[in-house]
């Protein structure tokens, strides 16, 4: 181990771009992890979301466009367009102390909605990591049409 530490300055001197690249990647990974821990909500896999729904009776919200929702959504999901998404809505505010899981088609829009819920004081907020795409890749069921199951 001490031999490695003695040769480290020589390696850095001989390979400055490789060394700086390693440091940049290390800083990026640390920043991403700190950001993930500080965001306040948890990302779930399709299996994790299924467990949350079955065991904790989570409120499931789809913030996709109405066209995407009608093409297929998770059974039991309620549609709320992102343009109309309001964490202070009286119906949604009733769920402040319940687990709330949000998803969209790709997972990008649902992250914004999850941040808004956490900021509004919701206790347990979750997103489906990768959105509905990961749900369908896991070959889990979808419901078509407007009405939630």
Secondary structure, DSSP 4 states (H G I P E B T S, - for coil): -HHHHHHHHHHHHH-HHHHHHHHHHHHHHHHHHHHHHHSSSEEE-HHHHHHHHHHH--EEEE-S-HHHHHH-B-TTPEE--GGG--TT-HHHHTTTTSEEEEE-SSSHHHHHHHHHHHHTT-SEEEEETTHHHHHHHTT---B-SSS--
